[in-house]
Amino acid sequence: MAKTTKTASARRHAIDAFRRQGGILRTRDALSAGVHPRTLYQLRDEGAIEALSRGLYRLAATEPFGNPDLVTVAKRVPNGVICLISALAYHEVTTEIPHEIYLAIARSAKKPRIDYPPVRAFWFSGGAFAEGIEVHDLDNVPVRIYSLEKTLADCFKYRNKIGMDTVLEALRLSRERKRLNIDAVVRFAEICRVKKAMTPYLESIL
């Protein structure tokens, strides 16, 4: 009887830990919260929690995530920043559907090891990494995403990798929807060292 009570208590403690974190926890965070690995695996086997990715679990009783891929990557790589086409998609200025998450990480960071969703990492440094970061609450999880203007500058810098058509479409859609702060784009273009190359394209949409 005592063992059963102890097991039930451990289970409640684990579920409470998940709820405090919006229903999603990394294994390391669960252990830090005092959840025993045995309890974690029992909850998984019972279907009370489900694996989103290796080492990342979601409380099954919570509402389905609206942005599961972004949330998963944000939890697995909390210091990364959603960038390029993934950021364009978040800001709704592209018709492309990214089949992988584009993620900026610091130059000194190791490549993230994530089995799902697929991630394409880009190493940024200095102001190109640190500037223009916005934190958006997605499914009760803080997700770092570059601002629209920073993303446009980044896309121009990586135009040979993502395609110039994608960059021009994003500029056009941003302007049409009156969401573009040209001064901010110019500032980020300077930070990304693409101001001279980008200026003619900015002038063409003014």
C-alpha positions in Angstrom: 0.0 0.0 0.0 2.8 2.4 0.9 4.6 1.7 -2.4 1.3 2.4 -4.3 0.9 5.7 -2.5 4.5 6.6 -3.2 4.1 5.8 -6.9 0.9 7.9 -7.1 2.6 10.8 -5.3 5.6 10.6 -7.7 3.2 10.6 -10.7 1.3 13.6 -9.4 4.5 15.5 -8.8 5.7 14.7 -12.4 2.4 15.9 -14.0 2.4 19.1 -11.9 6.0 19.7 -13.1 4.7 19.4 -16.7 1.8 21.7 -16.1 4.0 24.4 -14.6 6.0 24.4 -17.8 3.0 24.7 -20.1 2.8 20.9 -20.6 6.2 20.3 -22.2 9.5 19.3 -20.6 12.9 18.2 -21.6 14.2 15.1 -19.8 16.9 17.2 -18.1 14.4 19.7 -16.8 12.1 17.0 -15.5 15.0 15.5 -13.6 16.0 18.9 -12.2 12.4 19.3 -11.0 12.7 16.1 -9.0 11.0 13.7 -11.4 12.6 10.2 -11.3 13.5 8.7 -14.7 11.4 5.6 -13.7 8.3 7.9 -13.2 8.9 9.6 -16.5 9.1 6.4 -18.5 6.0 5.0 -16.7 4.0 8.1 -17.7 5.3 7.6 -21.3 4.3 3.9 -21.4 0.9 4.7 -19.9 0.3 7.4 -22.6 0.1 10.2 -20.1 3.0 11.9 -21.8 4.2 11.6 -25.4 7.6 12.1 -27.0 7.8 15.1 -29.3 11.5 14.5 -30.0 14.4 12.7 -28.3 14.5 13.9 -24.7 11.4 16.1 -25.1 8.0 15.2 -23.8 4.5 16.7 -23.9 1.6 16.1 -21.4 -1.0 14.3 -23.5 -3.9 15.9 -21.7 -3.0 19.4 -22.9 -4.4 21.0 -26.0 -2.6 20.2 -29.3 0.1 22.7 -30.1 -0.5 25.2 -32.9 3.2 25.4 -33.7 4.6 22.0 -32.6 7.8 22.2 -34.7 8.8 25.7 -33.6 8.0 24.8 -30.0 10.0 21.6 -30.1 13.1 23.3 -31.6 12.8 26.2 -29.1 12.7 23.7 -26.2 15.6 21.6 -27.6 17.7 24.6 -28.5 16.7 27.5 -26.2 19.5 29.7 -27.4 18.8 29.3 -31.1 16.7 31.8 -33.1 14.2 30.9 -35.8 15.5 32.5 -39.0 15.3 32.8 -42.8 12.5 30.9 -44.5 11.0 29.7 -41.2 10.9 33.3 -39.9 9.4 34.5 -43.2 6.7 31.9 -42.8 6.0 33.0 -39.2 5.7 36.6 -40.4 3.5 35.4 -43.3 5.5 37.0 -46.1 6.3 33.9 -48.1 4.3 31.4 -50.1 7.0 28.8 -49.4 6.2 26.0 -47.0 9.5 25.2 -45.2 10.1 21.5 -44.8 12.7 22.0 -42.2 13.2 24.5 -39.4 15.8 27.2 -40.3 17.7 28.0 -37.1 20.4 30.5 -36.3 22.9 29.5 -33.6 25.9 31.3 -32.2 29.2 30.8 -34.1 30.7 28.9 -31.1 27.7 26.6 -30.6 27.7 22.9 -31.7 25.3 21.7 -34.4 22.0 20.8 -32.6 21.2 17.1 -32.5 17.5 16.8 -33.1 15.9 13.8 -34.7 12.6 15.6 -35.4 11.6 18.0 -36.8 14.4 18.4 -39.3 16.6 21.4 -38.6 18.9 23.4 -40.9 21.4 25.3 -38.8 23.1 28.5 -39.7 26.0 29.9 -37.7 25.7 33.6 -37.0 28.1 35.8 -35.1 28.2 39.2 -33.3 25.4 41.6 -34.0 24.2 39.4 -36.9 23.2 36.8 -34.3 22.3 39.0 -31.3 20.3 41.8 -33.0 16.7 41.8 -34.0 15.5 38.9 -31.8 11.8 38.9 -30.8 10.4 36.5 -28.2 7.0 35.2 -29.1 4.8 33.1 -26.8 3.7 30.1 -28.8 1.7 27.4 -27.0 2.9 28.9 -23.7 6.6 28.4 -24.8 8.9 31.4 -25.4 10.2 31.1 -29.0 13.0 33.3 -30.3 12.3 34.6 -33.8 14.1 37.3 -35.8 12.0 40.3 -36.5 10.6 40.8 -40.0 13.2 43.5 -40.9 16.1 41.4 -39.6 14.9 38.4 -41.4 14.8 40.3 -44.7 18.4 41.4 -44.3 19.4 37.8 -43.4 17.6 36.4 -46.4 19.4 38.8 -48.7 22.7 37.8 -47.1 21.8 34.1 -47.8 20.1 34.7 -51.1 22.3 32.2 -52.9 21.2 29.5 -50.5 17.4 30.3 -50.3 16.9 31.9 -53.8 16.6 35.5 -54.8 12.9 34.9 -55.9 12.1 34.1 -52.2 13.8 37.3 -51.0 12.0 39.5 -53.6 8.7 38.0 -52.9 9.2 38.6 -49.1 10.1 42.2 -49.8 7.0 42.7 -52.0 4.6 41.1 -49.6 6.0 43.0 -46.7 5.6 46.3 -48.5 2.1 45.4 -49.8 0.9 44.6 -46.3 2.4 47.9 -45.0 4.4 46.1 -42.4 7.8 47.1 -43.5 10.0 49.6 -41.6 12.6 50.5 -44.2 14.9 52.3 -41.7 15.0 49.1 -39.6 15.8 47.0 -42.7 18.6 49.3 -43.6 20.0 49.1 -40.1 20.0 45.4 -40.1 21.4 45.3 -43.7 24.4 47.3 -42.3 24.8 44.8 -39.4 24.7 41.9 -41.9 27.0 43.8 -44.3 24.6 43.7 -47.2 23.5 47.3 -47.3 25.2 48.2 -50.6 23.9 45.2 -52.4 20.4 45.5 -50.9 19.8 49.2 -51.3 18.7 49.1 -55.0 16.1 46.5 -54.2 14.8 48.5 -51.3 14.6 51.6 -53.5 12.7 49.8 -56.1 9.8 49.0 -53.7 9.5 52.5 -52.2 
